[in-house]
Amino acid sequence: MTKTKQKSILGSVLLIAGCCIGAGMIGLPLVSMSTGFTFSLISLVVGWLYMYLSGMMILEVYHVEKVDVNLMGLLQRVLGKSAKLIGALLFAFLFYSLLTAYLNASSIIIKNTFDYLLHRETPQLGVLIVNSLILYILILLGTRKIDIVNRVLFILMILFYAFLVIFGISKVNQESIKYSMVSPDILFAIPVYIISFGYQNLLATINHYLGGNVKKTKKAILWGTLTPLAIYIIWNFVVLGSLSVKEHGAVNSTVDLISQLYDGTSPFLTFLINGFSLFAIVTSLLTVAFSFVNFLSDKSENQTNRAFFSACVIVPPFIISLADPDVFLKAIHIAGGLAATALFGLLPAMMIWKSRAKHPKGKFVFPFGKWAIIAFVVFTIAVMLIEVVNIAL
């Protein structure tokens, strides 16, 4: 393999990994805490496998249909205009759910940081307004500047993550690692695991970047999703393995959880905790917000239009965060349990089913037959029903 091909695959792997890694890391230890590390490991693998197979379905349809369009265009080509409309509505629902979670969580972390530094209570409303305005201005700067800002923040997030893992690994104890508890929380946590591996909106870009080469794209998807899986497993191992058994289920936010773990009385560790949490969320916030603006505006570069669409993207999450200051996990659950499973679960299964009926001699990329597709759909519906029950409770 030439160096150019290796670089293109590596670049694709990093794009997919970067799309997955982010704010999901803040929610993973919290939803895993009550059941323990062992069950979190199982759930993480299930979430990874589900989203990996979803990507294989979409890739097969791209390969068989031989088109260079985004996911909405692929839905329209295979399932018709009605499917494209449904997909667009699901994308909007997913984006708004994620943006609400990320805007809310980043504002809380910024507020906590200022409270700590100033030794006084900072108005939550003021922080939320300033945070929203900064995000609005950044979106207007354009792709190039957003890319530079996001790269810097992502590198900082990884550095802070590495420091926290290094400091935390010495605190891991055998009793906490062995702790496990069977409870309904195992099922209710699945949506968070699923949304933590979201990358499917990048597949059109990756497929085009790799010249439609299925073998290279499959390799990029595999390693691009395995990378966040490994990072998540290490993170849960350190956080959950360092808690005493009595502490499992005793805190209500991941920032509080990490603060207890690392002894929040240390200014340096407090700085690391808040920095990691903030960078993890802001990287996701920027990319999702920018993608959503492009989605609504059809990549219009007209600044007047971008100002309007940026407002459409930011104002609804701002209002929801204002109404419910603790909406982070709720929004993540809804995004993973309803929007992501419908958009990246049901619709890809429907596309591949129709595509295989239309092209029975086409080359299979998704490595299983119709019964596996049916099982995938059944699992998807089960996750959606679990989330409906979770919302009702």
Disulfide bonds with the S-S distance in Angstrom:
none
